[in-house]
């Protein structure tokens, strides 16, 4: 039985699960293939706890943490309402294909609605086909305003 809950960043069990799962994702080729830096592992739960716009969802199979979704609240100027960006989605390889993402996203959507959010957003690598299928199954679609201007692209500039 999978249990899904909002993480308490100050709970040492939740904090450990969060960094372990995120590090597992970072080490995976889909997450970049590189372990998280020690200072990230040590500081991430406290840094997230200091940001009221952040929340995370954990999935447990018994005592084992098997899934994580990190979310950051943003703001839609067009809707004049908050939005929630799904920043990281992690399911351990041993538990993939069991619809754990579906259970975690139900919790994410519940929290987003409680915060008055108008939408969920996320970014995904185009070759991550299993993740794309899961997201489409959950109702996500490419973003566009006017089809003549195409679909949104995710860009970054590192600082």
DRENTORKOL-3810 file (N, C-alpha, C; in nm, 4 decimals):
REM DRENTORKOL-3810
@n.u->0.0845; n.v->-0.1187; n.w->0.0000; ca.u->0.0000; ca.v->0.0000; ca.w->0.0000; c.u->0.0886; c.v->0.1246; c.w->0.0000
@n.u->0.0689; n.v->0.2101; n.w->-0.0956; ca.u->0.1466; ca.v->0.3335; ca.w->-0.1075; c.u->0.0783; c.v->0.4426; c.w->-0.0259
@n.u->0.1556; n.v->0.5085; n.w->0.0591; ca.u->0.1073; ca.v->0.6226; ca.w->0.1367; c.u->0.1720; c.v->0.7484; c.w->0.0805
@n.u->0.0926; n.v->0.8508; n.w->0.0567; ca.u->0.1408; ca.v->0.9777; ca.w->0.0025; c.u->0.1094; c.v->1.0871; c.w->0.1037
@n.u->0.2071; n.v->1.1759; n.w->0.1263; ca.u->0.1886; ca.v->1.2821; ca.w->0.2245; c.u->0.2704; c.v->1.4044; c.w->0.1885
@n.u->0.2288; n.v->1.5181; n.w->0.2435; ca.u->0.3087; ca.v->1.6401; ca.w->0.2313; c.u->0.4286; c.v->1.6265; c.w->0.3241
@n.u->0.5459; n.v->1.6579; n.w->0.2735; ca.u->0.6676; ca.v->1.6479; ca.w->0.3532; c.u->0.6739; c.v->1.7614; c.w->0.4545
@n.u->0.7264; n.v->1.7293; n.w->0.5701; ca.u->0.7602; ca.v->1.8278; ca.w->0.6721; c.u->0.9125; c.v->1.8406; c.w->0.6671
@n.u->0.9615; n.v->1.9501; n.w->0.6128; ca.u->1.1058; ca.v->1.9675; ca.w->0.5921; c.u->1.1844; c.v->1.9622; c.w->0.7226
@n.u->1.1188; n.v->1.9890; n.w->0.8339; ca.u->1.1878; ca.v->1.9880; ca.w->0.9636; c.u->1.1847; c.v->1.8501; c.w->1.0305
@n.u->1.1103; n.v->1.7576; n.w->0.9725; ca.u->1.1072; ca.v->1.6200; ca.w->1.0210; c.u->1.2299; c.v->1.5482; c.w->0.9647
@n.u->1.3204; n.v->1.4984; n.w->1.0500; ca.u->1.4440; ca.v->1.4361; ca.w->0.9998; c.u->1.4204; c.v->1.3178; c.w->0.9067
@n.u->1.3141; n.v->1.2422; n.w->0.9282; ca.u->1.2843; ca.v->1.1282; ca.w->0.8407; c.u->1.2440; c.v->1.1782; c.w->0.7022
@n.u->1.1602; n.v->1.2793; n.w->0.6970; ca.u->1.1181; ca.v->1.3372; ca.w->0.5696; c.u->1.2363; c.v->1.4046; c.w->0.5004
@n.u->1.3162; n.v->1.4778; n.w->0.5763; ca.u->1.4324; ca.v->1.5475; ca.w->0.5191; c.u->1.5288; c.v->1.4475; c.w->0.4564
@n.u->1.5552; n.v->1.3377; n.w->0.5254; ca.u->1.6462; ca.v->1.2347; ca.w->0.4724; c.u->1.5888; c.v->1.1724; c.w->0.3465
@n.u->1.4581; n.v->1.1417; n.w->0.3475; ca.u->1.3932; ca.v->1.0839; ca.w->0.2299; c.u->1.4030; c.v->1.1797; c.w->0.1110
@n.u->1.3787; n.v->1.3077; n.w->0.1350; ca.u->1.3835; ca.v->1.4078; ca.w->0.0287; c.u->1.5212; c.v->1.4113; c.w->-0.0370
@n.u->1.6265; n.v->1.4224; n.w->0.0419; ca.u->1.7603; ca.v->1.4344; ca.w->-0.0189; c.u->1.8052; c.v->1.3024; c.w->-0.0807
@n.u->1.7693; n.v->1.1897; n.w->-0.0194; ca.u->1.8068; ca.v->1.0603; ca.w->-0.0778; c.u->1.7393; c.v->1.0391; c.w->-0.2127
@n.u->1.6099; n.v->1.0680; n.w->-0.2195; ca.u->1.5373; ca.v->1.0502; ca.w->-0.3453; c.u->1.5858; c.v->1.1486; c.w->-0.4517
@n.u->1.6077; n.v->1.2741; n.w->-0.4130; ca.u->1.6545; ca.v->1.3722; ca.w->-0.5103; c.u->1.7946; c.v->1.3376; c.w->-0.5601
@n.u->1.8801; n.v->1.2897; n.w->-0.4714; ca.u->2.0139; ca.v->1.2481; ca.w->-0.5119; c.u->2.0061; c.v->1.1276; c.w->-0.6056
@n.u->1.9164; n.v->1.0361; n.w->-0.5795; ca.u->1.8957; ca.v->0.9216; ca.w->-0.6683; c.u->1.8572; c.v->0.9688; c.w->-0.8085
@n.u->1.7682; n.v->1.0661; n.w->-0.8140; ca.u->1.7267; ca.v->1.1240; ca.w->-0.9427; c.u->1.8428; c.v->1.1951; c.w->-1.0104
@n.u->1.9190; n.v->1.2731; n.w->-0.9364; ca.u->2.0320; ca.v->1.3467; ca.w->-0.9938; c.u->2.1360; c.v->1.2510; c.w->-1.0531
@n.u->2.1538; n.v->1.1352; n.w->-0.9910; ca.u->2.2513; ca.v->1.0367; ca.w->-1.0385; c.u->2.2035; c.v->0.9617; c.w->-1.1634
@n.u->2.0740; n.v->0.9606; n.w->-1.1858; ca.u->2.0163; ca.v->0.8935; ca.w->-1.3022; c.u->2.0472; c.v->0.9758; c.w->-1.4278
@n.u->2.0663; n.v->0.9111; n.w->-1.5424; ca.u->2.0904; ca.v->0.9892; ca.w->-1.6652; c.u->1.9815; c.v->1.0934; c.w->-1.6938
@n.u->1.8566; n.v->1.0632; n.w->-1.6599; ca.u->1.7479; ca.v->1.1595; ca.w->-1.6821; c.u->1.7606; c.v->1.2815; c.w->-1.5921
@n.u->1.8347; n.v->1.2687; n.w->-1.4826; ca.u->1.8546; ca.v->1.3802; ca.w->-1.3907; c.u->1.9902; c.v->1.4457; c.w->-1.4054
@n.u->2.0664; n.v->1.4066; n.w->-1.5052; ca.u->2.1964; ca.v->1.4666; ca.w->-1.5304; c.u->2.3141; c.v->1.3740; c.w->-1.5043
@n.u->2.2926; n.v->1.2659; n.w->-1.4288; ca.u->2.3968; ca.v->1.1664; ca.w->-1.4080; c.u->2.5047; c.v->1.2042; c.w->-1.3087
@n.u->2.4807; n.v->1.3057; n.w->-1.2264; ca.u->2.5815; ca.v->1.3515; ca.w->-1.1303; c.u->2.5175; c.v->1.3641; c.w->-0.9926
@n.u->2.5859; n.v->1.3130; n.w->-0.8921; ca.u->2.5362; ca.v->1.3231; ca.w->-0.7548; c.u->2.5235; c.v->1.4690; c.w->-0.7129
@n.u->2.4328; n.v->1.4933; n.w->-0.6216; ca.u->2.4197; ca.v->1.6279; ca.w->-0.5659; c.u->2.5406; c.v->1.6599; c.w->-0.4792
@n.u->2.5782; n.v->1.7851; n.w->-0.4767; ca.u->2.6916; ca.v->1.8302; ca.w->-0.3956; c.u->2.6589; c.v->1.8111; c.w->-0.2476
@n.u->2.7604; n.v->1.7821; n.w->-0.1653; ca.u->2.7366; ca.v->1.7627; ca.w->-0.0218; c.u->2.6638; c.v->1.8797; c.w->0.0440
@n.u->2.6946; n.v->2.0026; n.w->0.0020; ca.u->2.6273; ca.v->2.1178; ca.w->0.0629; c.u->2.4793; c.v->2.1238; c.w->0.0248
@n.u->2.4436; n.v->2.0712; n.w->-0.0922; ca.u->2.3023; ca.v->2.0638; ca.w->-0.1306; c.u->2.2329; c.v->1.9598; c.w->-0.0440
@n.u->2.2939; n.v->1.8430; n.w->-0.0312; ca.u->2.2361; ca.v->1.7368; ca.w->0.0516; c.u->2.2158; c.v->1.7845; c.w->0.1954
@n.u->2.3120; n.v->1.8573; n.w->0.2477; ca.u->2.3057; ca.v->1.9037; ca.w->0.3867; c.u->2.2079; c.v->2.0188; c.w->0.4055
@n.u->2.1958; n.v->2.1063; n.w->0.3059; ca.u->2.1204; ca.v->2.2299; ca.w->0.3253; c.u->1.9823; c.v->2.2359; c.w->0.2639
@n.u->1.9491; n.v->2.1420; n.w->0.1768; ca.u->1.8238; ca.v->2.1539; ca.w->0.1028; c.u->1.6982; c.v->2.1547; c.w->0.1905
@n.u->1.6822; n.v->2.0624; n.w->0.2846; ca.u->1.5579; ca.v->2.0680; ca.w->0.3645; c.u->1.5393; c.v->2.2008; c.w->0.4375
@n.u->1.6445; n.v->2.2532; n.w->0.4959; ca.u->1.6339; ca.v->2.3817; ca.w->0.5663; c.u->1.6040; c.v->2.4956; c.w->0.4692
@n.u->1.6675; n.v->2.4935; n.w->0.3527; ca.u->1.6430; ca.v->2.5983; ca.w->0.2534; c.u->1.4987; c.v->2.5941; c.w->0.2040
@n.u->1.4440; n.v->2.4743; n.w->0.1832; ca.u->1.3040; ca.v->2.4635; ca.w->0.1419; c.u->1.2098; c.v->2.5062; c.w->0.2542
@n.u->1.2432; n.v->2.4697; n.w->0.3771; ca.u->1.1597; ca.v->2.5074; ca.w->0.4921; c.u->1.1513; c.v->2.6592; c.w->0.5073
@n.u->1.2549; n.v->2.7302; n.w->0.4644; ca.u->1.2575; ca.v->2.8765; ca.w->0.4751; c.u->1.1747; c.v->2.9441; c.w->0.3657
@n.u->1.1218; n.v->2.8653; n.w->0.2730; ca.u->1.0456; ca.v->2.9207; ca.w->0.1611; c.u->0.9013; c.v->2.8731; c.w->0.1673
@n.u->0.8096; n.v->2.9581; n.w->0.2117; ca.u->0.6696; ca.v->2.9148; ca.w->0.2230; c.u->0.6065; c.v->2.8802; c.w->0.0886
@n.u->0.6680; n.v->2.9235; n.w->-0.0202; ca.u->0.6139; ca.v->2.8917; ca.w->-0.1527; c.u->0.6532; c.v->2.7516; c.w->-0.1987
@n.u->0.7360; n.v->2.6813; n.w->-0.1226; ca.u->0.7795; ca.v->2.5458; ca.w->-0.1578; c.u->0.6993; c.v->2.4422; c.w->-0.0805
@n.u->0.6701; n.v->2.3312; n.w->-0.1474; ca.u->0.6168; ca.v->2.2136; ca.w->-0.0780; c.u->0.6594; c.v->2.0897; c.w->-0.1543
@n.u->0.6647; n.v->1.9803; n.w->-0.0827; ca.u->0.7063; ca.v->1.8532; ca.w->-0.1414; c.u->0.6094; c.v->1.7447; c.w->-0.0997
@n.u->0.5958; n.v->1.6465; n.w->-0.1862; ca.u->0.5116; ca.v->1.5306; ca.w->-0.1614; c.u->0.6022; c.v->1.4082; c.w->-0.1615
@n.u->0.5853; n.v->1.3237; n.w->-0.0619; ca.u->0.6600; ca.v->1.1985; ca.w->-0.0521; c.u->0.5647; c.v->1.0810; c.w->-0.0654
@n.u->0.6132; n.v->0.9739; n.w->-0.1287; ca.u->0.5383; ca.v->0.8484; ca.w->-0.1364; c.u->0.6187; c.v->0.7419; c.w->-0.0641
@n.u->0.5503; n.v->0.6664; n.w->0.0199; ca.u->0.6127; ca.v->0.5586; ca.w->0.0968; c.u->0.5469; c.v->0.4261; c.w->0.0627
@n.u->0.6298; n.v->0.3253; n.w->0.0514; ca.u->0.5853; ca.v->0.1871; ca.w->0.0439; c.u->0.6291; c.v->0.1248; c.w->0.1758
@n.u->0.5380; n.v->0.1205; n.w->0.2717; ca.u->0.5757; ca.v->0.0827; ca.w->0.4078; c.u->0.6652; c.v->0.1910; c.w->0.4648
@n.u->0.7823; n.v->0.1526; n.w->0.5135; ca.u->0.8763; ca.v->0.2497; ca.w->0.5709; c.u->0.9712; c.v->0.3074; c.w->0.4665
@n.u->0.9686; n.v->0.2534; n.w->0.3445; ca.u->1.0624; ca.v->0.2973; ca.w->0.2403; c.u->1.0051; c.v->0.4132; c.w->0.1595
@n.u->1.0787; n.v->0.5232; n.w->0.1543; ca.u->1.0415; ca.v->0.6357; ca.w->0.0675; c.u->1.0734; c.v->0.5956; c.w->-0.0763
@n.u->0.9728; n.v->0.6031; n.w->-0.1641; ca.u->0.9898; ca.v->0.5561; ca.w->-0.3018; c.u->0.9592; c.v->0.6633; c.w->-0.4059
@n.u->0.9035; n.v->0.7780; n.w->-0.3632; ca.u->0.8683; ca.v->0.8821; ca.w->-0.4586; c.u->0.8725; c.v->1.0200; c.w->-0.3972
@n.u->0.8978; n.v->1.1178; n.w->-0.4814; ca.u->0.9098; ca.v->1.2572; ca.w->-0.4385; c.u->0.8644; c.v->1.3490; c.w->-0.5504
@n.u->0.7914; n.v->1.4524; n.w->-0.5134; ca.u->0.7611; ca.v->1.5631; ca.w->-0.6043; c.u->0.7915; c.v->1.6915; c.w->-0.5286
@n.u->0.8810; n.v->1.7734; n.w->-0.5832; ca.u->0.9102; ca.v->1.9052; ca.w->-0.5268; c.u->0.8355; c.v->2.0097; c.w->-0.6082
@n.u->0.7710; n.v->2.1015; n.w->-0.5389; ca.u->0.6904; ca.v->2.2048; ca.w->-0.6050; c.u->0.7276; c.v->2.3419; c.w->-0.5517
@n.u->0.7207; n.v->2.4401; n.w->-0.6398; ca.u->0.7482; ca.v->2.5791; ca.w->-0.6046; c.u->0.6329; c.v->2.6647; c.w->-0.6574
@n.u->0.5733; n.v->2.7411; n.w->-0.5682; ca.u->0.4639; ca.v->2.8294; ca.w->-0.6081; c.u->0.5192; c.v->2.9504; c.w->-0.6804
@n.u->0.4573; n.v->2.9814; n.w->-0.7921; ca.u->0.4870; ca.v->3.1030; ca.w->-0.8669; c.u->0.3611; c.v->3.1869; c.w->-0.8766
@n.u->0.3553; n.v->3.2728; n.w->-0.9769; ca.u->0.2399; ca.v->3.3615; ca.w->-0.9899; c.u->0.2087; c.v->3.3831; c.w->-1.1366
@n.u->0.0821; n.v->3.3683; n.w->-1.1729; ca.u->0.0354; ca.v->3.3954; ca.w->-1.3079; c.u->-0.0182; c.v->3.5380; c.w->-1.3135
@n.u->0.0507; n.v->3.6239; n.w->-1.3858; ca.u->0.0027; ca.v->3.7612; ca.w->-1.3983; c.u->-0.1240; c.v->3.7670; c.w->-1.4835
@n.u->-0.1390; n.v->3.6772; n.w->-1.5804; ca.u->-0.2582; ca.v->3.6777; ca.w->-1.6646; c.u->-0.3828; c.v->3.6375; c.w->-1.5856
@n.u->-0.3670; n.v->3.5498; n.w->-1.4870; ca.u->-0.4808; ca.v->3.5063; ca.w->-1.4058; c.u->-0.4878; c.v->3.5792; c.w->-1.2718
@n.u->-0.3799; n.v->3.6488; n.w->-1.2346; ca.u->-0.3703; ca.v->3.7160; ca.w->-1.1047; c.u->-0.3929; c.v->3.6160; c.w->-0.9911
@n.u->-0.3313; n.v->3.4987; n.w->-1.0084; ca.u->-0.3428; ca.v->3.3918; ca.w->-0.9097; c.u->-0.2098; c.v->3.3172; c.w->-0.9025
@n.u->-0.1883; n.v->3.2461; n.w->-0.7930; ca.u->-0.0694; ca.v->3.1625; ca.w->-0.7873; c.u->-0.0776; c.v->3.0484; c.w->-0.8880
@n.u->0.0380; n.v->2.9959; n.w->-0.9230; ca.u->0.0493; ca.v->2.8725; ca.w->-0.9988; c.u->0.1500; c.v->2.7862; c.w->-0.9243
@n.u->0.1507; n.v->2.6585; n.w->-0.9520; ca.u->0.2454; ca.v->2.5691; ca.w->-0.8877; c.u->0.3280; c.v->2.5010; c.w->-0.9955
@n.u->0.4608; n.v->2.5207; n.w->-0.9869; ca.u->0.5522; ca.v->2.4534; ca.w->-1.0782; c.u->0.5995; c.v->2.3239; c.w->-1.0127
@n.u->0.5762; n.v->2.2145; n.w->-1.0819; ca.u->0.6260; ca.v->2.0843; ca.w->-1.0397; c.u->0.7712; c.v->2.0799; c.w->-1.0843
@n.u->0.8607; n.v->2.0878; n.w->-0.9884; ca.u->1.0020; ca.v->2.1064; ca.w->-1.0208; c.u->1.0785; c.v->1.9753; c.w->-1.0347
@n.u->1.0529; n.v->1.8774; n.w->-0.9502; ca.u->1.1197; ca.v->1.7475; ca.w->-0.9559; c.u->1.0153; c.v->1.6390; c.w->-0.9356
@n.u->1.0249; n.v->1.5335; n.w->-1.0142; ca.u->0.9411; ca.v->1.4152; ca.w->-0.9950; c.u->1.0349; c.v->1.2953; c.w->-0.9933
@n.u->1.0315; n.v->1.2213; n.w->-0.8827; ca.u->1.1206; ca.v->1.1079; ca.w->-0.8642; c.u->1.0392; c.v->0.9862; c.w->-0.8220
@n.u->1.0621; n.v->0.8747; n.w->-0.8888; ca.u->1.0124; ca.v->0.7456; ca.w->-0.8433; c.u->1.1296; c.v->0.6490; c.w->-0.8552
@n.u->1.1589; n.v->0.5781; n.w->-0.7473; ca.u->1.2698; ca.v->0.4826; ca.w->-0.7521; c.u->1.2470; c.v->0.3791; c.w->-0.8623
@n.u->1.3544; n.v->0.3379; n.w->-0.9287; ca.u->1.3401; ca.v->0.2384; ca.w->-1.0369; c.u->1.2622; c.v->0.1143; c.w->-0.9943
@n.u->1.2774; n.v->0.0723; n.w->-0.8698; ca.u->1.2081; ca.v->-0.0473; ca.w->-0.8206; c.u->1.0562; c.v->-0.0306; c.w->-0.8149
@n.u->1.0084; n.v->0.0936; n.w->-0.8213; ca.u->0.8659; ca.v->0.1192; ca.w->-0.8061; c.u->0.8036; c.v->0.1879; c.w->-0.9283
@n.u->0.8792; n.v->0.1996; n.w->-1.0346; ca.u->0.8236; ca.v->0.2610; ca.w->-1.1561; c.u->0.7208; c.v->0.1679; c.w->-1.2189
@n.u->0.6260; n.v->0.2268; n.w->-1.2894; ca.u->0.5213; ca.v->0.1492; ca.w->-1.3544; c.u->0.4068; c.v->0.1116; c.w->-1.2612
@n.u->0.4075; n.v->0.1630; n.w->-1.1396; ca.u->0.3030; ca.v->0.1313; ca.w->-1.0418; c.u->0.2089; c.v->0.2493; c.w->-1.0177
@n.u->0.2172; n.v->0.3510; n.w->-1.1015; ca.u->0.1315; ca.v->0.4700; ca.w->-1.0934; c.u->0.1514; c.v->0.5502; c.w->-0.9655
@n.u->0.2721; n.v->0.5462; n.w->-0.9113; ca.u->0.3016; ca.v->0.6252; ca.w->-0.7915; c.u->0.2956; c.v->0.7739; c.w->-0.8240
@n.u->0.3394; n.v->0.8107; n.w->-0.9434; ca.u->0.3295; ca.v->0.9507; ca.w->-0.9856; c.u->0.1846; c.v->0.9972; c.w->-0.9800
@n.u->0.0920; n.v->0.9135; n.w->-1.0224; ca.u->-0.0503; ca.v->0.9478; ca.w->-1.0196; c.u->-0.0950; c.v->0.9794; c.w->-0.8766
@n.u->-0.0542; n.v->0.8990; n.w->-0.7821; ca.u->-0.0926; ca.v->0.9226; ca.w->-0.6422; c.u->-0.0299; c.v->1.0514; c.w->-0.5891
@n.u->0.0975; n.v->1.0740; n.w->-0.6228; ca.u->0.1633; ca.v->1.1962; ca.w->-0.5755; c.u->0.1011; c.v->1.3193; c.w->-0.6391
@n.u->0.0685; n.v->1.3118; n.w->-0.7684; ca.u->0.0088; ca.v->1.4272; ca.w->-0.8351; c.u->-0.1288; c.v->1.4602; c.w->-0.7778
@n.u->-0.2035; n.v->1.3618; n.w->-0.7304; ca.u->-0.3325; ca.v->1.3907; ca.w->-0.6662; c.u->-0.3095; c.v->1.4765; c.w->-0.5427
@n.u->-0.2055; n.v->1.4458; n.w->-0.4669; ca.u->-0.1723; ca.v->1.5255; ca.w->-0.3483; c.u->-0.1240; c.v->1.6651; c.w->-0.3878
@n.u->-0.0412; n.v->1.6723; n.w->-0.4924; ca.u->0.0072; ca.v->1.8014; ca.w->-0.5429; c.u->-0.1115; c.v->1.8877; c.w->-0.5851
@n.u->-0.2027; n.v->1.8295; n.w->-0.6610; ca.u->-0.3180; ca.v->1.9067; ca.w->-0.7080; c.u->-0.4049; c.v->1.9534; c.w->-0.5919
@n.u->-0.4227; n.v->1.8689; n.w->-0.4930; ca.u->-0.5005; ca.v->1.9077; ca.w->-0.3750; c.u->-0.4359; c.v->2.0282; c.w->-0.3056
@n.u->-0.3044; n.v->2.0228; n.w->-0.2860; ca.u->-0.2338; ca.v->2.1342; ca.w->-0.2208; c.u->-0.2378; c.v->2.2595; c.w->-0.3079
@n.u->-0.2221; n.v->2.2437; n.w->-0.4387; ca.u->-0.2265; ca.v->2.3590; ca.w->-0.5290; c.u->-0.3633; c.v->2.4270; c.w->-0.5227
@n.u->-0.4689; n.v->2.3475; n.w->-0.5217; ca.u->-0.6042; ca.v->2.4046; ca.w->-0.5118; c.u->-0.6226; c.v->2.4753; c.w->-0.3777
@n.u->-0.5694; n.v->2.4166; n.w->-0.2703; ca.u->-0.5794; ca.v->2.4786; ca.w->-0.1378; c.u->-0.5078; c.v->2.6132; c.w->-0.1353
@n.u->-0.4035; n.v->2.6280; n.w->-0.2164; ca.u->-0.3294; ca.v->2.7540; ca.w->-0.2244; c.u->-0.3926; c.v->2.8517; c.w->-0.3235
@n.u->-0.5022; n.v->2.8121; n.w->-0.3870; ca.u->-0.5698; ca.v->2.8987; ca.w->-0.4829; c.u->-0.5028; c.v->2.9037; c.w->-0.6188
@n.u->-0.4217; n.v->2.8045; n.w->-0.6504; ca.u->-0.3479; ca.v->2.8055; ca.w->-0.7776; c.u->-0.4412; c.v->2.7861; c.w->-0.8960
@n.u->-0.4061; n.v->2.8517; n.w->-1.0057; ca.u->-0.4858; ca.v->2.8425; ca.w->-1.1275; c.u->-0.4377; c.v->2.7306; c.w->-1.2193
@n.u->-0.3144; n.v->2.6838; n.w->-1.1986; ca.u->-0.2626; ca.v->2.5767; ca.w->-1.2844; c.u->-0.1369; c.v->2.5167; c.w->-1.2238
@n.u->-0.1030; n.v->2.3991; n.w->-1.2759; ca.u->0.0241; ca.v->2.3332; ca.w->-1.2488; c.u->0.1088; c.v->2.3445; c.w->-1.3749
@n.u->0.2371; n.v->2.3639; n.w->-1.3580; ca.u->0.3294; ca.v->2.3641; ca.w->-1.4710; c.u->0.4430; c.v->2.2674; c.w->-1.4404
@n.u->0.5101; n.v->2.2215; n.w->-1.5442; ca.u->0.6294; ca.v->2.1403; ca.w->-1.5266; c.u->0.7113; c.v->2.1424; c.w->-1.6541
@n.u->0.8364; n.v->2.1029; n.w->-1.6398; ca.u->0.9257; ca.v->2.0885; ca.w->-1.7536; c.u->0.9680; c.v->1.9422; c.w->-1.7585
@n.u->0.9870; n.v->1.8899; n.w->-1.8779; ca.u->1.0304; ca.v->1.7517; ca.w->-1.8946; c.u->1.1183; c.v->1.7433; c.w->-2.0185
@n.u->1.2196; n.v->1.6590; n.w->-2.0119; ca.u->1.3054; ca.v->1.6386; ca.w->-2.1278; c.u->1.2282; c.v->1.5625; c.w->-2.2356
@n.u->1.2438; n.v->1.6037; n.w->-2.3595; ca.u->1.1625; ca.v->1.5492; ca.w->-2.4681; c.u->1.1829; c.v->1.3996; c.w->-2.4906
@n.u->1.2967; n.v->1.3449; n.w->-2.4537; ca.u->1.3210; ca.v->1.2009; ca.w->-2.4730; c.u->1.2814; c.v->1.1171; c.w->-2.3511
@n.u->1.2269; n.v->1.1799; n.w->-2.2472; ca.u->1.1835; ca.v->1.1057; ca.w->-2.1294; c.u->1.0393; c.v->1.0594; c.w->-2.1533
@n.u->1.0270; n.v->0.9603; n.w->-2.2393; ca.u->0.8959; ca.v->0.9176; ca.w->-2.2876; c.u->0.8051; c.v->0.8625; c.w->-2.1782
@n.u->0.8597; n.v->0.7883; n.w->-2.0824; ca.u->0.7742; ca.v->0.7341; ca.w->-1.9767; c.u->0.7183; c.v->0.8470; c.w->-1.8899
@n.u->0.8012; n.v->0.9481; n.w->-1.8595; ca.u->0.7523; ca.v->1.0622; ca.w->-1.7824; c.u->0.6471; c.v->1.1394; c.w->-1.8618
@n.u->0.6734; n.v->1.1608; n.w->-1.9896; ca.u->0.5761; ca.v->1.2313; ca.w->-2.0738; c.u->0.4413; c.v->1.1602; c.w->-2.0739
@n.u->0.4437; n.v->1.0281; n.w->-2.0871; ca.u->0.3175; ca.v->0.9527; ca.w->-2.0851; c.u->0.2451; c.v->0.9718; c.w->-1.9528
@n.u->0.3192; n.v->0.9668; n.w->-1.8439; ca.u->0.2576; ca.v->0.9851; ca.w->-1.7115; c.u->0.1966; c.v->1.1245; c.w->-1.6997
@n.u->0.2657; n.v->1.2261; n.w->-1.7470; ca.u->0.2159; ca.v->1.3632; ca.w->-1.7356; c.u->0.0930; c.v->1.3860; c.w->-1.8229
@n.u->0.0951; n.v->1.3333; n.w->-1.9435; ca.u->-0.0221; ca.v->1.3455; ca.w->-2.0309; c.u->-0.1404; c.v->1.2731; c.w->-1.9677
@n.u->-0.1156; n.v->1.1560; n.w->-1.9109; ca.u->-0.2212; ca.v->1.0801; ca.w->-1.8435; c.u->-0.2816; c.v->1.1623; c.w->-1.7288
@n.u->-0.2007; n.v->1.2478; n.w->-1.6669; ca.u->-0.2477; ca.v->1.3316; ca.w->-1.5557; c.u->-0.3091; c.v->1.4633; c.w->-1.6029
@n.u->-0.3170; n.v->1.4839; n.w->-1.7342; ca.u->-0.3853; ca.v->1.6018; ca.w->-1.7867; c.u->-0.2952; c.v->1.7158; c.w->-1.8307
@n.u->-0.1636; n.v->1.6968; n.w->-1.8268; ca.u->-0.0721; ca.v->1.8009; ca.w->-1.8721; c.u->-0.0666; c.v->1.8021; c.w->-2.0247
@n.u->-0.0462; n.v->1.9204; n.w->-2.0814; ca.u->-0.0353; ca.v->1.9375; ca.w->-2.2264; c.u->0.0631; c.v->2.0500; c.w->-2.2544
@n.u->0.1131; n.v->2.0531; n.w->-2.3766; ca.u->0.2025; ca.v->2.1622; ca.w->-2.4161; c.u->0.1304; c.v->2.2954; c.w->-2.4011
@n.u->0.2068; n.v->2.3977; n.w->-2.3623; ca.u->0.1497; ca.v->2.5300; ca.w->-2.3388; c.u->0.1594; c.v->2.6144; c.w->-2.4644
@n.u->0.0493; n.v->2.6782; n.w->-2.4986; ca.u->0.0488; ca.v->2.7780; ca.w->-2.6053; c.u->-0.0658; c.v->2.8743; c.w->-2.5821
@n.u->-0.0472; n.v->2.9966; n.w->-2.6264; ca.u->-0.1533; ca.v->3.0969; ca.w->-2.6185; c.u->-0.2263; c.v->3.1042; c.w->-2.7518
@n.u->-0.1534; n.v->3.1309; n.w->-2.8561; ca.u->-0.2067; ca.v->3.1396; ca.w->-2.9920; c.u->-0.1273; c.v->3.0402; c.w->-3.0760
@n.u->-0.1915; n.v->2.9431; n.w->-3.1371; ca.u->-0.1179; ca.v->2.8428; ca.w->-3.2151; c.u->-0.0236; c.v->2.9024; c.w->-3.3206
@n.u->-0.0548; n.v->3.0208; n.w->-3.3674; ca.u->0.0322; ca.v->3.0849; ca.w->-3.4672; c.u->0.1694; c.v->3.1176; c.w->-3.4087
@n.u->0.1779; n.v->3.1296; n.w->-3.2757; ca.u->0.3052; ca.v->3.1609; ca.w->-3.2110; c.u->0.3764; c.v->3.0369; c.w->-3.1586
@n.u->0.3180; n.v->2.9200; n.w->-3.1796; ca.u->0.3834; ca.v->2.7956; ca.w->-3.1400; c.u->0.3663; c.v->2.7629; c.w->-2.9931
@n.u->0.4405; n.v->2.6611; n.w->-2.9515; ca.u->0.4348; ca.v->2.6137; ca.w->-2.8135; c.u->0.5472; c.v->2.6764; c.w->-2.7331
@n.u->0.5249; n.v->2.6844; n.w->-2.6036; ca.u->0.6257; ca.v->2.7412; ca.w->-2.5140; c.u->0.7493; c.v->2.6526; c.w->-2.5112
@n.u->0.8630; n.v->2.7149; n.w->-2.4934; ca.u->0.9897; ca.v->2.6447; ca.w->-2.4780; c.u->1.0467; c.v->2.6806; c.w->-2.3417
@n.u->1.1158; n.v->2.5871; n.w->-2.2809; ca.u->1.1789; ca.v->2.6110; ca.w->-2.1520; c.u->1.3243; c.v->2.6448; c.w->-2.1772
@n.u->1.3666; n.v->2.7627; n.w->-2.1365; ca.u->1.5048; ca.v->2.8093; ca.w->-2.1557; c.u->1.5661; c.v->2.8363; c.w->-2.0190
@n.u->1.6974; n.v->2.8396; n.w->-2.0143; ca.u->1.7649; ca.v->2.8742; ca.w->-1.8898; c.u->1.8910; c.v->2.9555; c.w->-1.9184
@n.u->1.9303; n.v->3.0329; n.w->-1.8198; ca.u->2.0571; ca.v->3.1043; ca.w->-1.8207; c.u->2.1160; c.v->3.0870; c.w->-1.6827
@n.u->2.2232; n.v->3.0119; n.w->-1.6730; ca.u->2.2839; ca.v->2.9871; ca.w->-1.5425; c.u->2.3553; c.v->3.1111; c.w->-1.4929
@n.u->2.3437; n.v->3.1334; n.w->-1.3643; ca.u->2.4091; ca.v->3.2479; ca.w->-1.3003; c.u->2.5164; c.v->3.2007; c.w->-1.2046
END
